[in-house]
Amino acid sequence: MAIAATTTMRGPMVLKDWAQLLLLGAIWGGSFFFARIAVAELPPLVLVLFRVTIAAAALQLYLAVRGPSFRLALPHAGLFFLLALANNVIPFSLIFAGQTELGAGVASVLNSTTPFWTLILANALTSDEKLSWNKLAGIALGIAGTAVMIGPGLVAGLGGPVWAKFALIGASVSYAVALMIARRFKGVPSPVIATGQLTCSTIIMIPVVLFTYGTANLFSASPPVWAAVLALALLSTAFAYILYFNLVASAGATNASLVTLIVPASAILLGFLFLGERLELFELGGMALIALGLVTIDGRLFGRR
Protein backbone atom coordinates (compact mmCIF):
# COMPACT_ATOMS: atom_id res chain seq x y z
CA MET A 1 0.00 0.00 0.00
CA ALA A 2 2.78 2.40 0.83
CA ILE A 3 4.38 4.19 -2.09
CA ALA A 4 6.65 7.16 -2.45
CA ALA A 5 5.28 10.52 -3.43
CA THR A 6 7.42 13.61 -3.82
CA THR A 7 4.62 16.06 -4.59
CA THR A 8 4.25 18.72 -1.92
CA MET A 9 0.99 19.79 -0.31
CA ARG A 10 -1.27 21.91 -2.51
CA GLY A 11 -4.09 24.21 -1.47
CA PRO A 12 -7.43 23.10 0.01
CA MET A 13 -8.93 20.08 -1.70
CA VAL A 14 -11.88 20.56 -4.02
CA LEU A 15 -14.95 18.31 -4.14
CA LYS A 16 -13.36 16.03 -6.76
CA ASP A 17 -10.31 15.51 -4.55
CA TRP A 18 -12.45 14.63 -1.53
CA ALA A 19 -14.44 12.18 -3.64
CA GLN A 20 -11.23 10.47 -4.79
CA LEU A 21 -9.88 10.41 -1.23
CA LEU A 22 -13.03 8.79 0.17
CA LEU A 23 -13.14 6.28 -2.70
CA LEU A 24 -9.48 5.35 -2.19
CA GLY A 25 -10.00 4.92 1.55
CA ALA A 26 -12.96 2.64 0.89
CA ILE A 27 -11.00 0.59 -1.66
CA TRP A 28 -7.93 0.17 0.55
CA GLY A 29 -10.16 -0.63 3.50
CA GLY A 30 -11.75 -3.24 1.28
CA SER A 31 -8.37 -4.92 0.81
CA PHE A 32 -8.51 -6.17 4.42
CA PHE A 33 -12.09 -7.32 3.88
CA PHE A 34 -11.21 -9.25 0.70
CA ALA A 35 -8.08 -10.71 2.30
CA ARG A 36 -10.06 -11.95 5.30
CA ILE A 37 -12.31 -13.89 2.91
CA ALA A 38 -9.44 -15.24 0.80
CA VAL A 39 -7.21 -16.51 3.64
CA ALA A 40 -10.01 -18.85 4.69
CA GLU A 41 -9.00 -21.13 1.79
CA LEU A 42 -5.69 -19.86 0.41
CA PRO A 43 -2.36 -19.96 2.28
CA PRO A 44 -0.94 -16.45 2.83
CA LEU A 45 2.01 -16.91 0.45
CA VAL A 46 -0.25 -18.21 -2.32
CA LEU A 47 -2.56 -15.23 -1.85
CA VAL A 48 0.44 -12.88 -2.09
CA LEU A 49 1.42 -14.52 -5.39
CA PHE A 50 -2.04 -14.15 -6.90
CA ARG A 51 -2.39 -10.56 -5.68
CA VAL A 52 0.91 -9.29 -7.10
CA THR A 53 0.74 -11.31 -10.33
CA ILE A 54 -2.76 -10.20 -11.33
CA ALA A 55 -2.09 -6.59 -10.29
CA ALA A 56 1.24 -6.51 -12.14
CA ALA A 57 -0.41 -7.81 -15.33
CA ALA A 58 -3.15 -5.18 -15.04
CA LEU A 59 -0.66 -2.33 -14.55
CA GLN A 60 1.56 -3.58 -17.38
CA LEU A 61 -1.52 -3.39 -19.61
CA TYR A 62 -2.27 0.10 -18.27
CA LEU A 63 1.26 1.30 -19.12
CA ALA A 64 1.05 -0.28 -22.58
CA VAL A 65 -2.13 1.66 -23.30
CA ARG A 66 -1.59 4.93 -21.42
CA GLY A 67 2.18 5.09 -20.86
CA PRO A 68 4.80 5.91 -19.77
CA SER A 69 7.02 3.14 -21.06
CA PHE A 70 7.98 0.37 -18.64
CA ARG A 71 11.51 0.56 -20.08
CA LEU A 72 12.10 3.43 -17.64
CA ALA A 73 12.18 0.81 -14.87
CA LEU A 74 14.92 -1.37 -16.37
CA PRO A 75 17.96 0.69 -15.25
CA HIS A 76 16.70 0.42 -11.65
CA ALA A 77 16.04 -3.34 -11.60
CA GLY A 78 18.09 -4.08 -8.47
CA LEU A 79 16.41 -1.31 -6.50
CA PHE A 80 13.01 -2.49 -7.67
CA PHE A 81 13.63 -5.93 -6.18
CA LEU A 82 14.46 -4.32 -2.82
CA LEU A 83 11.29 -2.24 -3.03
CA ALA A 84 9.28 -5.32 -3.97
CA LEU A 85 10.49 -7.13 -0.85
CA ALA A 86 9.82 -4.22 1.51
CA ASN A 87 6.61 -2.91 -0.05
CA ASN A 88 4.86 -6.06 -1.26
CA VAL A 89 6.37 -9.46 -0.46
CA ILE A 90 7.12 -9.02 3.25
CA PRO A 91 4.16 -6.82 4.31
CA PHE A 92 1.57 -8.69 2.23
CA SER A 93 2.80 -12.00 3.67
CA LEU A 94 2.68 -10.68 7.24
CA ILE A 95 -0.75 -9.07 6.78
CA PHE A 96 -2.30 -12.20 5.26
CA ALA A 97 -0.72 -14.39 7.95
CA GLY A 98 -2.10 -12.09 10.63
CA GLN A 99 -5.52 -12.06 9.02
CA THR A 100 -5.82 -15.81 9.40
CA GLU A 101 -6.49 -14.89 13.05
CA LEU A 102 -7.52 -11.22 13.04
CA GLY A 103 -10.57 -9.48 11.62
CA ALA A 104 -10.37 -6.87 8.89
CA GLY A 105 -10.98 -4.00 11.32
CA VAL A 106 -8.20 -4.82 13.78
CA ALA A 107 -5.76 -5.54 10.93
CA SER A 108 -6.47 -2.23 9.22
CA VAL A 109 -6.04 -0.21 12.42
CA LEU A 110 -2.67 -1.81 13.19
CA ASN A 111 -1.60 -1.24 9.59
CA SER A 112 -2.50 2.45 9.92
CA THR A 113 0.50 2.89 12.24
CA THR A 114 2.78 3.03 9.17
CA PRO A 115 3.17 6.85 9.31
CA PHE A 116 4.57 6.63 12.85
CA TRP A 117 7.32 4.17 11.90
CA THR A 118 7.99 6.17 8.72
CA LEU A 119 8.60 9.34 10.72
CA ILE A 120 10.95 7.53 13.10
CA LEU A 121 12.98 6.03 10.25
CA ALA A 122 12.97 9.26 8.25
CA ASN A 123 14.30 11.19 11.22
CA ALA A 124 17.08 8.64 11.73
CA LEU A 125 18.05 8.06 8.10
CA THR A 126 17.39 11.32 6.24
CA SER A 127 18.48 14.92 6.62
CA ASP A 128 15.37 16.62 5.25
CA GLU A 129 12.57 15.03 7.32
CA LYS A 130 13.33 15.85 10.95
CA LEU A 131 10.88 15.58 13.82
CA SER A 132 8.80 18.53 15.01
CA TRP A 133 6.78 18.82 18.22
CA ASN A 134 3.62 17.91 16.30
CA LYS A 135 5.30 14.81 14.90
CA LEU A 136 6.73 13.78 18.26
CA ALA A 137 3.33 14.12 19.91
CA GLY A 138 1.69 12.19 17.06
CA ILE A 139 4.25 9.38 17.31
CA ALA A 140 3.72 9.16 21.07
CA LEU A 141 -0.05 8.93 20.60
CA GLY A 142 0.33 6.34 17.85
CA ILE A 143 2.64 4.12 19.89
CA ALA A 144 0.32 4.49 22.88
CA GLY A 145 -2.63 3.47 20.72
CA THR A 146 -0.75 0.45 19.44
CA ALA A 147 0.18 -0.54 23.00
CA VAL A 148 -3.47 -0.23 24.06
CA MET A 149 -4.55 -2.49 21.20
CA ILE A 150 -1.93 -5.14 21.92
CA GLY A 151 -1.38 -4.87 25.69
CA PRO A 152 -4.65 -6.31 27.05
CA GLY A 153 -4.29 -9.24 24.67
CA LEU A 154 -0.91 -10.05 26.20
CA VAL A 155 -2.58 -10.38 29.59
CA ALA A 156 -5.95 -11.89 28.80
CA GLY A 157 -5.71 -13.30 25.28
CA LEU A 158 -8.38 -10.92 24.00
CA GLY A 159 -8.91 -9.75 20.44
CA GLY A 160 -6.88 -12.48 18.72
CA PRO A 161 -3.38 -13.89 19.29
CA VAL A 162 -0.57 -11.47 19.98
CA TRP A 163 1.70 -12.92 17.27
CA ALA A 164 -0.89 -11.95 14.64
CA LYS A 165 -0.97 -8.36 15.90
CA PHE A 166 2.81 -8.16 15.85
CA ALA A 167 2.71 -9.49 12.27
CA LEU A 168 0.60 -6.46 11.31
CA ILE A 169 3.01 -4.13 13.13
CA GLY A 170 5.88 -5.81 11.28
CA ALA A 171 4.10 -5.12 7.99
CA SER A 172 3.77 -1.45 8.94
CA VAL A 173 7.49 -1.21 9.72
CA SER A 174 8.24 -2.89 6.38
CA TYR A 175 6.12 -0.29 4.60
CA ALA A 176 8.11 2.43 6.36
CA VAL A 177 11.38 0.87 5.15
CA ALA A 178 9.90 0.72 1.64
CA LEU A 179 9.25 4.45 1.70
CA MET A 180 12.91 5.06 2.51
CA ILE A 181 13.90 2.86 -0.46
CA ALA A 182 11.37 4.53 -2.77
CA ARG A 183 12.94 7.93 -2.11
CA ARG A 184 15.84 6.78 -4.29
CA PHE A 185 13.70 6.62 -7.45
CA LYS A 186 14.48 10.05 -8.82
CA GLY A 187 12.66 10.98 -12.01
CA VAL A 188 10.80 7.65 -12.34
CA PRO A 189 7.04 8.16 -12.87
CA SER A 190 4.91 6.77 -10.04
CA PRO A 191 2.93 4.34 -12.27
CA VAL A 192 6.24 2.84 -13.40
CA ILE A 193 7.34 2.45 -9.77
CA ALA A 194 4.12 0.63 -8.89
CA THR A 195 4.32 -1.62 -11.95
CA GLY A 196 8.01 -2.32 -11.42
CA GLN A 197 7.65 -3.33 -7.79
CA LEU A 198 4.66 -5.59 -8.48
CA THR A 199 6.43 -7.21 -11.44
CA CYS A 200 9.51 -7.90 -9.31
CA SER A 201 7.27 -9.19 -6.52
CA THR A 202 5.78 -11.68 -8.98
CA ILE A 203 9.26 -12.87 -10.00
CA ILE A 204 10.14 -13.38 -6.32
CA MET A 205 6.91 -15.12 -5.31
CA ILE A 206 6.68 -17.68 -8.13
CA PRO A 207 9.66 -19.80 -6.97
CA VAL A 208 8.77 -19.23 -3.30
CA VAL A 209 5.27 -20.64 -3.75
CA LEU A 210 6.33 -23.46 -6.07
CA PHE A 211 9.05 -24.55 -3.63
CA THR A 212 6.73 -24.31 -0.61
CA TYR A 213 3.51 -25.75 -2.01
CA GLY A 214 4.23 -27.19 -5.46
CA THR A 215 1.52 -26.94 -8.08
CA ALA A 216 -1.10 -29.16 -6.43
CA ASN A 217 -4.32 -27.44 -5.39
CA LEU A 218 -3.07 -23.94 -6.20
CA PHE A 219 -6.28 -23.22 -8.10
CA SER A 220 -8.72 -25.22 -5.98
CA ALA A 221 -10.35 -22.31 -4.12
CA SER A 222 -14.10 -21.76 -4.28
CA PRO A 223 -15.70 -19.13 -6.56
CA PRO A 224 -16.34 -16.63 -3.71
CA VAL A 225 -12.65 -16.77 -2.76
CA TRP A 226 -11.56 -16.22 -6.36
CA ALA A 227 -13.89 -13.23 -6.52
CA ALA A 228 -12.19 -11.86 -3.40
CA VAL A 229 -8.74 -12.49 -4.94
CA LEU A 230 -9.67 -10.63 -8.12
CA ALA A 231 -11.11 -7.73 -6.15
CA LEU A 232 -7.99 -7.62 -4.00
CA ALA A 233 -5.65 -7.59 -7.00
CA LEU A 234 -7.56 -5.51 -9.54
CA LEU A 235 -9.54 -3.13 -7.33
CA SER A 236 -7.53 -2.76 -4.11
CA THR A 237 -4.09 -2.93 -5.74
CA ALA A 238 -3.93 -2.02 -9.45
CA PHE A 239 -6.83 0.45 -9.61
CA ALA A 240 -6.06 1.84 -6.15
CA TYR A 241 -2.51 2.76 -7.18
CA ILE A 242 -3.78 4.58 -10.29
CA LEU A 243 -6.37 6.44 -8.20
CA TYR A 244 -3.71 7.31 -5.63
CA PHE A 245 -1.39 8.77 -8.27
CA ASN A 246 -4.24 10.90 -9.63
CA LEU A 247 -4.99 12.17 -6.13
CA VAL A 248 -1.34 13.02 -5.43
CA ALA A 249 -1.14 14.91 -8.73
CA SER A 250 -4.26 16.98 -8.04
CA ALA A 251 -4.21 17.41 -4.25
CA GLY A 252 -0.60 16.81 -3.20
CA ALA A 253 1.05 14.06 -1.19
CA THR A 254 0.20 15.49 2.24
CA ASN A 255 -3.51 15.74 1.42
CA ALA A 256 -3.40 12.25 -0.09
CA SER A 257 -1.87 10.89 3.12
CA LEU A 258 -5.20 11.57 4.89
CA VAL A 259 -6.38 8.31 3.36
CA THR A 260 -4.75 6.57 6.35
CA LEU A 261 -7.55 7.95 8.51
CA ILE A 262 -10.27 6.54 6.26
CA VAL A 263 -8.94 3.01 5.62
CA PRO A 264 -9.62 1.62 9.14
CA ALA A 265 -13.16 3.04 9.20
CA SER A 266 -13.88 1.42 5.85
CA ALA A 267 -12.44 -1.96 6.89
CA ILE A 268 -14.25 -1.94 10.23
CA LEU A 269 -17.57 -1.08 8.59
CA LEU A 270 -17.20 -3.83 5.95
CA GLY A 271 -16.16 -6.36 8.59
CA PHE A 272 -19.13 -5.41 10.78
CA LEU A 273 -21.70 -5.52 7.96
CA PHE A 274 -20.57 -8.64 6.09
CA LEU A 275 -18.30 -10.71 8.36
CA GLY A 276 -19.98 -10.19 11.73
CA GLU A 277 -16.80 -8.78 13.28
CA ARG A 278 -16.79 -6.90 16.58
CA LEU A 279 -14.06 -4.82 18.15
CA GLU A 280 -13.13 -5.09 21.82
CA LEU A 281 -13.53 -1.89 23.84
CA PHE A 282 -9.76 -1.58 24.30
CA GLU A 283 -9.29 -1.91 20.54
CA LEU A 284 -11.69 0.99 19.95
CA GLY A 285 -9.70 3.03 22.46
CA GLY A 286 -6.44 2.18 20.71
CA MET A 287 -7.96 3.10 17.36
CA ALA A 288 -9.01 6.50 18.73
CA LEU A 289 -5.46 7.20 19.97
CA ILE A 290 -3.96 6.18 16.61
CA ALA A 291 -6.41 8.42 14.72
CA LEU A 292 -5.61 11.32 17.05
CA GLY A 293 -1.91 10.69 16.49
CA LEU A 294 -2.31 10.83 12.72
CA VAL A 295 -4.26 14.10 12.94
CA THR A 296 -1.60 15.53 15.24
CA ILE A 297 1.20 14.59 12.84
CA ASP A 298 -0.70 16.18 9.96
CA GLY A 299 -0.73 19.42 11.95
CA ARG A 300 -3.77 20.98 10.35
CA LEU A 301 -6.30 20.43 13.14
CA PHE A 302 -4.21 21.96 15.92
CA GLY A 303 -2.52 24.45 13.62
CA ARG A 304 -5.83 26.09 12.76
CA ARG A 305 -6.74 26.35 16.43
N, C-alpha and C positions, 0 to 999 in steps of 0.2 A: 504494500500500500504506500509506503513511504517513497518519495521520489524528490530529487533535487529541483529547486526552482530558484532562479537568480533574480527574477523580477521583483522590484521593490513595491511597497504598498502604494496604491493609487488613491484617488479621492473616495468619497462615500460611494457605496455600491448602489447601482440602479436596480429597478425591479427585475430585469433580466438576470443580473448577477445573483440576486437573492434566490431566484427560481432555480438557477443552476446549482447554487450552493446547497439548497434543500434537497434537490434531486440527487446530487452526489452523495450527501449524507445518508439518504435513504438507500441508495445502491450499495454503498460500502457497509452500511449496517446490515443490509441483506446478505452480504458475504458470510457473516457469522451464522445467519439463519440457514442459508443453503449448505454451509459446511456441516452444521449440526445434523442435517438430514443425511448428507452423503457419508459421514463417518460411521453411520449405523451399519453400513455394508461394505464400505471400502476402507482398506488400511490407510493410515495417514500418508505414507510415502506414495502409494498408488494415486491417491487423490491429488497430491502435489503434482505428480507427473501429468495427469489429465488436465489439471488447471493451467499449468504453464504451457503445455503443448498446444491446446486449443486456442488459448489467448495469443500465443506467439504466431500461430497460423493466421488468426484474424487480423493482427496488427501488421503482419507482413503483407497481407492483401490490402490493408488500408494504405500502407506506404506505396505499394505498387500502383494504386489508383490515384491517390492524392499527393504523394510525395511527402517529404524529401526522400532522396535515394538512400537505401539501406547501406550503400557502399561507404557512406560517411562513418559507419560504425567499425569498419574493418581495421583501420589503423589502431584502434583502441581495444582489440580483441582481449588481451590479457586483463585489462582493467574491467572489461565487461563481465568476465568470469568471476572476478572478485565481487562485483556488484550483484551478480546473480546469486552467489552464495549468501551474501549478507542481506539482500533485499527480497529474495524469493525462497530459495531452497531451505535455508535454516529457519526463518520465521514462519513460513507456511507449514513446515513439518512440525514445529513446536506448537503452533496454533491448532492444527488439526489433531495432534496428539492430545493436547489439553482439552479439546472439545469432545473427545470420547467420554469425558467425565463431567465437563462443565457446560452449562447452558449458553446460548448465544449472548444473553445480556451480560452475564459475568465476564465472559471472554472479551466482549467488546470494550467493557469498562477498563479492564486490565490493559488491553491493547492501547487504550487512549492515553496511557502514561508515556508514550513515545516522546512527546515534546520535552518532558522533564529530563530524560536520559540524553536527549539530543543537546539540550542546553549545557548539561554537565560535561559532555564530551567536547562540545564546541569550545567551551571555556578553557578546557585543558589542552586542546590540540590545535586551536586556531588563534590568530592574533587579531581578528576583526569581529569576533562575536563574544565579547566579554560580558560577564554577569552584571546586571544592575540590581537595585533594591527590589524592583518589581519582579524580576526574574528569580531572585533568591527567595522571595516570599512565595512565589508560585511553585518553585521546586519543593520548598518545605511543605506546602499544602498538599502537593501531589504525592510526595513520599508518605506523608501522614495518612492520606486517603488510601494509598496502597497497603500500608500497614494495618489500617482498620479493616480492609477487605480480607486480608490474609490472616491477621493475628488471631481472631476468635476461632478460626478453623484449626489453627495449630493446637489450641487448647481443647476444643470440644468436637472437632471433626465435622463442623458445619459447613454448608455451602460447597461441598465437593472436596476431593483430596487436595492437600497442599501442593503436592508435586505438580498437579495440573495447573494450579495458579502460578507457580514459579515458571512453568513452561511458557505461559503467556507473557510474564515479565521478561523472560529470556528473549522472546520474539520481539518485544518492544526495544530492548537493548540492541538487538541485531539490526532493527530498522534504524536506530540512531547511528550505529556504525556505518550502515549503508549510506546515510546522508553525508557522512564525512568523506566516503569514497566518491560519491556522486559529485561532490564539489570539484573534482579533478577533471570533469568533462567540460572543458572550455570550448565554446563554439559549436557543440554538438546539439542539434535540435532535440527538444524533449521527446517527441514521438519516436525518434531514432533511439534514444536512451531506453525508453520503455520496451521497444521491440528488441533491442540488442540484449537487454538483461533477460527477457523472457525466452529468447532463442537460446542463449547460453544456459539458462536454467533447464531447458528441455534436453540439451546435450548432456548435462550433468545427470539428470534424473533417469534417463533411459537405462544406462548400465546399472545404476543403483537399484532400480526396481527389478530389472531382469535378474541381477545377481541375488537379490533378496527373496523374490517371489517366483521367479521364472515366468513362463507365459500362461500357466494354467489358471483359469478362473479370473483373469484380468478383466474380462468383459462380461462377467456373470451377474452384475448388479441388476436390480429391478428397474422398470421404467421410471418410477418416481425419483429414484436416486440419480439416474442418468439425466433427468430433467434438472435436478439440483446441480449436477456437475456442469451442464451446459450453461445454466444461469450464472454459476460461480465464475466460469471462464469467460464467457462472452459478455455478460452484463456487468458483473462486479469486478472484472479485471480489464478486459480489452476496452469496452465502451467507457468504463469509469476513468481510465487513464486519458482517453481522448477528451472527455468532458472536463477533467481536471485541468488539462493543458489549456482548454478554451477559457476556463475560469481564471487561471493565472494570467493569461494574456489580457483579459478584459478588466479584471478587478485587482490584480496584483497578488503576490505570494502570501503576504500577511493576511489579507482578507480571505484568501482561499484556505488558509490554515484553520479558520474557524470551523471547518468541516469536522474537526476532531471533537467538537462539542455536540454535533448532531448525530454522529455515528452510533454512540451508545444508546441514545434515546430511540433511534430507529431499530436497533437490534433487540432492545428490551421489549419494545412494542410488538415486533414480529414474533418474538419468542413467547410473549404472553398470549397473543391472539391465536397462534397456530400450533404452538408446541406445549402449551400449558405450563410454561416456566413461571416460577416465582422467585423473587429475590428476598434473601434474609434481610432483616432490619439493619444489621451492621453493614451489609453490602450496599444498601441504599445510602447509609451515612458516608461510607467510603467514596461512593460515586459523587455525592454532593461536594466533598472535599476536593476530589480530583477536578470536577467542573469549575469550582471556585479557583483552584490553582491555575487552570488554563486561562480563565478570564483575567486573573491577576498578571500572568506572564504577558498576555496580549496588551495590557496597559490602558486600553481604551475606557473601560468602565470606571476605574478609579482616577484616570487622568482627567476625564470630563468633570468629575466631582471636585 
